[in-house]
Amino acid sequence: MRTSPWRFLAVPVLLVAVLGGCSAPPSSGQADAPSGPAAGVLPEELVAPLVDAVPHRTVTALPAARLADGLLPPTNRWFSGLVFGEPSMPVFPLPLSFQLTGNGLSFGVPQVTASSAVIMGGFTGSVRADVGAREQRVVAYDAASVTVASLADGQEIGRSVIAQGSPFVSFTATRDTTVRMSNAFTPGTDAATATIADTAYGLVSEGELHADGASVTLATGDSVTWFAVPQDGSLEDLIEAARHPVLGTSVSYAVEAGKTTTAITYRTAGDADTLIAVMPHQEPADSDCSLGTYASIYGELRLCRAATLSWTAPLVEPAGSLDLSGLDPGRREDLLAQLASDVTGTAEFPADTYFGGKALYRAANLLSIARDLGADDLAATLQERLEAELALWMDPAGCDERSSRCFVYDPEARGMVGLEPSFGSDQFNDHHFHYGYFLYAAGVLAADKPELADEWAPVMNLLAADLATSEANPLFPERRVFDAYAGHSWASGTSPFGDGNNQESSSEAVTAWNGLALWAAASEQPDLYREAVWMLSSEAASARAYWTDFPLDAAVYDGFDHTITSLVWGGKRDYATWFSAEPSAMLGILVLPMSPISGYLAGDPERIAANIDDAAPDGFDVLFGDYLLMYSALAGPDAAAQALDNAAELPASRIDDGNSRTYLLAWLMSRLNG
């Protein structure tokens, strides 16, 4: 007997310890796992035979990488541009910005400014250090840190470590060397200091700071650690922590009634506490966060003293259907009539991974509505079409026979690529957006027909592993796209950009983790389900904090003329999209596809109205007008009733290909009672 997908939420609180995202030799500096039970999500012994059963092919080779042998290519990371960029791109381990140079490294606190359509906090190279490098490569990475080896003549000189949330940059010599800096630091009793562009920087070293203040001689094993002093902060607070450089990080998470918890542990030399800058969405419960602040494009970052940074997010419960139990007979009949029309009008499914996935999602929602309304004939038609289409995609050997509607395993990039690709998915762009739709459709169908979960598991679990592996294995990186510190995902595979990685459609990211949870429930994988719920809840909280519902009175938004940021980068936040300059696109891409869990976007009715006014001031006959109508209904029952009236007049051309008029009406009807 298969269990309800919701029973997993009733288990006792589980603290899941997760290693960082690499397969590195012990000497690489990879962080150790924290104590606690291993997650065991999609481990090697499960996925290896599945990988063997699908064709192996590199559709598009990734760029050359600054990466040590044995490490999996770190696509879709906050630091991907450091690894793949040519030259190495800036990255943003807040509160700092950082870049590798030809002979060493450069970093600084970004200077934050706002204009009408962009909040800028790009790379600032205030401190530049020449370590004598002629080559640099990443030798370890984990949940929130990166270790870079500097080499000359093929021999290692030393290693640098940066970490998200850390105001420190350290370099540890692996042979005697001298580090030369672009700025002179004035010696003090316990640290040397320099003020650059109105920011105070400190330096602590076991080596010898020369009289010129611009060079440090290090013996083998010695370290030099630089740091940025926060606004209203004290140099003395940072000095002791600087003597214990960060070596690596690890993540644990918990799922319990009403909330999820994320905890990032920072491993340091000597196992001492460190200092961590927290983002606005993080509210640490047991840390001293009174040590000053840094400006950032996300808002004020508070500096805390802790070994582990822990915070919670409201629990978002997965869902694959709407609650239509309260429909009155008239609306039920209207919906049945529209359903018949939409089922008849369902076109051939597209062959690429994005639009093909959206079409599967659309049909799965129609199927759920047909089941709820008791429209058995229509449900049978949809079920047959969906099963036939998914059977093509889920054939492990499909790509041996055709060039679309199938998946291959890329043995170089270590991941699944669908044929035919779209939007650079062959370069590992947007995998969560694409595969989330497949997982959702499969989860909806297999929930009521368990044998489908067994039939589709060989390929569907590979799509899940591409996104959500959380036990180190050589076949897939751990949680390819999800950034635990930021609480959200990154969409670009190799991130060849000067402003870091980026994500546009926060709502499709949320939809991806909902789809993953539905598949995990249908296929009875409770550990995968817990992980999916954690990522779903985290992504939803960050989506509100940085895309749709940030506090407009915060200082960072002075001069910014909009109520949303539609494209979030490591180093800037844009009122822009990759595909359209239409105002409706800016909000539309943050709310589509308005899945059954989109209630997470509800909140202040005045803010929802303001967002709508910015996106569609003249009405809903605009790009993504259907999704904007659905979003407007989150302001309350009266707004839902008005949206339902407006939906009757919405032109068919404004119904997105991932939506249907049936689902639009059903979604609005489901909101009439709040």
N, C-alpha and C positions, 0 to 999 in steps of 0.2 A: 504494500500500500504506500503510495507516494504522499508526502506530507504537504501541508499548506505552505506557500512561500513565506507566510508571515510568522510561522512558528520559530524561525531563527531569531527573531527579535525577543523572544521570551526566554532565551537561554541566559544563564548568569553572565554578568559582565566578563568579557574576555579582553585581556590586555595582550595584544599581538605584537611580538617583537620582530622587527624586520631589518635585515642587513641592507647596506647601501647597494647602489646599482652597478656592481662590477664583478668581474671574475678576475681577481688579482692575486699574484703570489704573496705570501705572508710578508715579504720584505717591502711590499709596495706602499705600506702605510695605510692600508684599508682599515676602516674602523671595525672594531669588534662588535658583535651583536650584544644588545643589552640582555639582561637576564629575563627569563620568561619563556613560554612555549613558542616554538617556531610556527609561523603561519602555515607553511606547507601548501601554499596556494599555487597550483599548476606546476608542481616540481618536475625536474628533469625526467624522472622515471615514468611520469604520466605522459609528458608531451613528446619525448624522444621517438617512440614508435609512430606517433601521429605525424611528426615531421618527416620521418623516413617514408611515409606513405604518399606524400604529395611531391609534385615535381619541384626540383631545385633550379632556380634561375635568378640571375641578377638582371632585372629589367633595365634599370639605370644605375650605373655605379655611383656610389657616394664619392665626394671629393676626397683627395688625400687627407689623411688625418694625422695630427700630432698625438699619437696614441701608442703606448707601450704594447708589446706583444702580449696577448692573453686577455686584453680588455675588450669588452663588447663596445661597438661604436655607440657613443652616447648621443643618439638623435633625440630631438624634442626636449632638450634640457635648457635650463637657464644659461649654461655655459657652452652650448653647442658651437657657437661662433668662435669661441676660443680654440676649439679642436679642429673645426673644418674650414674656417675662414682663411682666405689668402689675400692680404696678410691676416694674421689672427685678429679677430674682431673684439671690440670692447664687450665686457660682460658686467653684470650688476649684482654683486653679492652685497646687497644693502647692509649697512648704510653707505657702502663704498661703491665706486666704479673701478674697474680693473682692466688692464690690457697687458698682454705680453708684448715685448719689444724685441728688436733684433738681438739685443745683448742682455736682456733682463726683463724688467717689469716696470709698470707705471700704474699709479692709482691715485684716487682722491675722492673727496665728498662731492657729489654732483651739485652744481648750482641750479636751483629750481626756479623756474619762471613760468608764468602762464600768459597766454594770449587768448584771443576769442575762441580758437578751435583746437588748441594743443597745450598740454602741460609738459614742459620740457625739463628734463633732468639728465642730460646726456653725459657722456664720458668727460671726466675732468682729471687730467694727468698732473696733479699737483706735485707728487713725489715720484721721481724717476730713479731707478736703481740699475746700474750696470753691474751684473754679476759675472761678466766674462763669457756669457753663453754664446754659442754659435748655432745651437740647436736646442729646441725645447719640446718636451712631450709630456702629456698627462700620464702619470704612472698609477694613479688611484683616484677614484671618485666614489662618493657614497650619497647618502640621503641629502646632505646639504653642503658638503665640502669637496674641494678639488685639490689634488697634490700634483705639482708640476716639477719635473726634473729638468735642470739646466745642464747642458753638456757642451764640451769643447773637445775637438779631436776624438769624438766618440767616447770620451770619459766623462762621468758625471761629476759636476762641480758641487751641486747642492740641490735642495728641494724647497719649493715655495708652497705654502698652504693658504688658501682663501676659503671662507665659509659664509654662507648666507646668514645674515644677522650679526656677523662678527665685525667689530671695528678694527680688527687686527689683520695685518699681513706679515707672515713670518717667512724667513729664509734660513735654512739650516745647512751648513757646509758639510759636504761629504769628503772634502779634501781642503787643505789650507788654501784660502783665497782671500782676496780683497774686494769689497763691494764699494763701488763709487756712486755717489748720489748727485743729482742735479742741483740740490739745495743744501746749504750748510745748516747743520743743526747745532744749536748752542748747548754745550755741556751743562748739566745741572747735577745736583747731589745724587739723584736716583735715575734720572732720564735726561736725554737731550731733547730739545724742542726747536720747532720752527713754526712760524706763522705764515701761511701761504693762502692768498685769496681769502683773507678774513677767517680762515679755519686754522686752529692750532693742531699741530701734529707732534707726536712724541716718538722717541726711539729708545728702546732698551736692548742691550746686547751683552752677551758674555765675552764678546771680542773687544778689540781696542779701537775706540773712536779716535781718529787722528786729530791733530791740532787744528786742521782746517775745518773740522766739523762735517766734511763732505765725503769721508771714506771711513770704512770700518774693516779692520783685518780680523778674519775669523780662522781659528784653528779647526781641524776636523772635529765635527760634533757641536761646534759653537753655533748659536743662533743670533740673528738680529730680528727684532719684531718692531714694526712701525704701527702706529695707531692714530686715529683721528679723535680729538677731544670733542665731546658733544657740546652743544649750546647749553649754557647754564650748568656745565659739568666741571668736574675737578680733575686735573692732571693726576693727582695722587690716587684717585679711584681706579685709574686704568693701569698704573705702573705695575702693581702686583700681578694683575691678570696677564699683563704682557710678558711677565717672566715665565709663564706657563703656556706656551703656544698651543693653539688648537691643532690636534693631530687627525681628527676625523669625527664623524657624526653617525648617529643611528636614529631610527624612528620606531616608535611604538604607537599603537592606537587602541581605542576601546569603543565599543558600541553598546549602549545601554538605553534604557527607557528615557526618551526625551532629549538625548544628546549624544554626540560623539566627542571623543577626546583625542587630540593629537599631542604627542610628546616627542621632542627632538633632544637627544642627549649629545652634548659636546665633550668628546674625549680630549683631554689636555695632557701635556707633559706634567708629571707629578700628580695627575688626577685631581687637580685643583678646580674650584669654581672658575667660571669665566664670565665675561660680560656679553650680553646679547641684546641687540636692538630689536624691538618687537614692532610688528606692523599693526595698523589700526584694527584689523579684524581679530587680532590676538589679544586676549585679556588674561594674562597669567594670574593664577590664583595664589601662588605661594612664593612670589619673587619680589625682591626689593627693586622697584622700577622708578626710583627717584634720582637716578644718576645723571640726568640731563636728557636732551633730545637732539635729534638730527632732522633736518628737512629732507623730504623725499617727494617724489611725484605722487605717492599714495597718501600723503599726509604726514603728520608728525610721527617719528619713530622714537619711542621711549627706550632708554638704556636700562637694562635689568642685570642684576647679579644672580647667577644660577649656574648649575651644572646641566640642568634639564629645563627646557622651555616647554610648558604645557598649557594648553588652552582648549576650550570646548566650542562646539557649533551646534545649533539646533538640529535635532534628528529630522531628516526628510525620509519618510517611508516610501519605498518603491511602489509603483502602481502601473498596471497595464490596461486599465479600463476606467471609464467614467462612472460616477454614481448617478444612474438614471432612474432610481427607484421612485422618485417623487414626481415623475411626469404625469400631467393630467391627460385625459383621453384625447383631447384635441391636438395637443402638441405631439403626442405619441403617433397619431395618424399622420400628421405633417412630416414627422421624422421618417416614418416608414415609407412614405411616398418619395421623399428625397433620397432615401437609401436605395430604393429600387432604381432610381435614375442614375445614381452615382456608381452602383455596381455595374449596370449596363454600359455606362460610359467609361469604365476603367480601361485605359489604353494598355498596349503592350508594355511590359516592364523594360525600362532602359537597361543597357548592358554594362554601364560603368559602375564603379563602386559607390559613388556618391548619389547620383540620381537614381540608380538602381536600388540602393539602400532606402532612399526616401520613399520610393514607390512601394517597397515592401512594407515600410512603416505605415504608409497611408492605407494600404489594403488591410493590414492587421487591425488598425483602428476601426475600419468599416466592419470587419469580422466581429470584433468585440461588441459593437453596437447592434449588429444583426443578432448575435446571441442574446444580448440583454432584452431586445424587443421581441424575441421569439420568432424571428423571421428565418425559419429553418432552411427554406429553399435558397434564400440569398446567402445564408451562412455557408451552406454546402458548396455553392458556387465559388465563393471567396476562398474557402478552405482548399478546394481542389486546385484553384489557380495558384494560391500561395505555396502549397506543398510542391506543385510541379516546378515552380520557379526556384524555390529554395533547394530542391533536389539537384538542380543544375549547379548552383553555387556550392553546394555541400558535397559534391562528388570529389573525393580526394584526387582522382586522376583526371579531373576535368580539363586541365590545361594541357594535357597530352593530346587532347582531341580538338580543342577549339581555342580561340584567342580572346574570348570574353566570357563573362559569367563563370569565373573560376579563380582559384588562388594558387600562387606558388610561394615557396619558401626561398627567401634570399639568403644564401649561406654567408655572404660577405657582410651584409647589414644586419643579419640575424633577426629577420622578421618576415611577416606575411605581406604579400603584395597582391592586390586583386587585378585581374585583367578584365576589361581595359582600365588603366588608371585614369584619374581625373584630379585636377587641381594639385598636381605634383605628388600624388600619393605614392608613386613609384620612387620618389625621393623621401618618403616617409612624412610628408606633410599630411596633417588632418586625419590621421588614422582613427582617432577616437570619434570624430564626427561621422566618418563613413561607417565604421564597424559597429558603432552604437546602434544604428538603425537595423542592421542585420540581427544583432543580439536581441533587440527589442522584439522584432517580428518573430524570431524563433522562440523567445520566451513566452509570448502570448499564445502561439500555436501549441507549443509543447506542454503548456500548463494544463490543457484539457485533453491532450492526446499524448500520454507519456512515452509511447514508443518512438515518437519523433525525436525526443531528446537523445535516445540511444542511437537513432539513425544519423542524426546530424552532429553528434558530439565529436567525431574525428576531425572535422574542419572547424566547427563552431568553437571548440575549446582552443584551437590554434589562434583564432581571432581574439578570444579572451586572453590567451597567453601573450599575444602581441602587445596588449594594453596593460595587463594586470598581473603578470608573473611577479610573485613576491618572495620567492625562494631562489637564491642565486643558482643559476645553471648556465651552461655555455650556449644555450639555444636562443634565449630571449633576455633582453635587459629587464631589470625590475621596474615595473610600473613606468613604461616608456615615456608617457607624456605628463604624468602627474607630479607636481612639485609640492611636497608636504609643507614646506615653510611658507610658500606663497598661498597655499590652499587651493590652487587652481592648476590647470594644464597649460602646456605650451604647444602651439600648433605647427610651427616650422620644424622640418626635419633637421636641416643643417644650419639654419639661422645665419645666413650670410649678410648680416645687417649691422650697421654701426650703433643701433639702439637696442641691441640684444634680441632675444626671442620675443614672440608676440602671440596673442590670441585674440581673435575677433569674436566668434560666436560662443559666448559663455553659456548660452542656453543649450546649444547642441552638445557642449561638454557635459552639462548636467544630464541631458538626455542620454548620453553615452553610458554614464554610470548607472542610470536607471535601467537601461537595456541590459547591462551586464548583470545587475542584481536579478532581473526577471529571468535571464538565462540560468544564472546560478541556482535560483529557486527551482526552476523547472527540471534542471538536471541534477538536483540534489547535491550541491556542492556548498555546504554551509560556510566553510572558511572563505571561499570566493565571495559568497553572499555578504559576509561581514565586511570584507575589504571593500566591496562595491558600495555598500551603504555608507561606510566611512568616507569614501571619495565623493559620493553623491552629496552627502551633507556638507562636506568641506567646500566643494565646488560651488554649491548653492550659496553658501555664506559669503564666499569671496566674490561671486558674481554680483551680489547686492552691494558689497562693500566698495567695489572698484569699477563696476560697469553701470549699474542702474539706480542705486539708492544711497550714494555717498552723501555725507552731510555738506550741504551747499554753503554753510556758514564757516567751514574750515578755511584757514588762511590760504591753503594751497590752491583754492579755487578762485581767489581774487583775480579778476580779469578774464576768467573763463566764462563764456557766454551760454553754456548749455548745461542741461541737467543730467546728461549721461556722457560716458566716454565709451565709444563703440569699438576701439582698437587699443588694447593695452599691451605695452612693450615693457621690457626691463628698464628702459631709459626715457620713456615718454608715454603719454596717454593722449590719444587722438580722438577728435570728433571727425571720423573718416571711416570708410570701408575700403576693402580691396577692389570692389566691383561696382560701386555706384556712389554718386555725389548727392543722391536724393535724401532729404531729411528723413523720410520714412524708412530708408534703408538702415540708417544709424540705429534706430530703436528696433526695427524689425529683426535685424540679425541677432539681437540680444534676447529676443523672446520666442522666435521660432524654434521648434515646431509646435509650441504650446501643448506639450504632452500631458498626460493625466497628472503628473506631479508638478505642473507649473504654478500651482498655488504658492510655491516658495517665493514667487515674485510679488505676492500680495503684501500690502503694508499700508502706508499712509495714503488715503484716497487723494489727498491734495498733491502728493508727489506723483502718483500715477497720472493724474490729470495734467500736471505740468509736463511730464514726459511725453504724453500724447500731444499736447499743444505744440511742443517743440517739433514733433515728428510729423504731425498731420493737422496743421492749423486750419485747413480748409475742408476737412472731411476725410473719409476713408477710401475714396476712389483714388488710391495711390499704390505704389509698390508695397507689398506686404500689408495691404489694407485689412486682409482677413485676420492676420495675426495681431495687428494693432487693435482691432475690434475685440478680439478675445482677451488681450491684455487689459483693455479698458474695463472689462467686466470684473476685474479683480478689485475695483474700487468699492464694490458692494452690490447688494441685490438690485438697487435702483439702477445702477450703472449697467448691470447685466441685462436688465429689462430693456434699457435704451439701446444697448448694443444689439440685442435680438431684433428689435425693430429696424435698426440700421442694416442688419445683415440681409434682410429681405430685399433691400435695394442695391446690394453690392454686386457689381458686374461680375459675370463668370470669369472674366479675364483677370480679376483680382484674387482668385482662389489659387494659391500656390500649388505647385506640383506635388508637394508633400502633404497637402491638405485636401479636404473635400468639403463641399457645402454641408454634407451630412454631419461630419465631425465638427465643423464650425458651429452649426446649430445645436448639436448635442452638447458641446462644451459650454456654450452660453446658457443653455437650459439647465445644465448641472450647477450653474452658479446662481440661479435665481433665488435660492434660499440661503445664500451666503457660503 
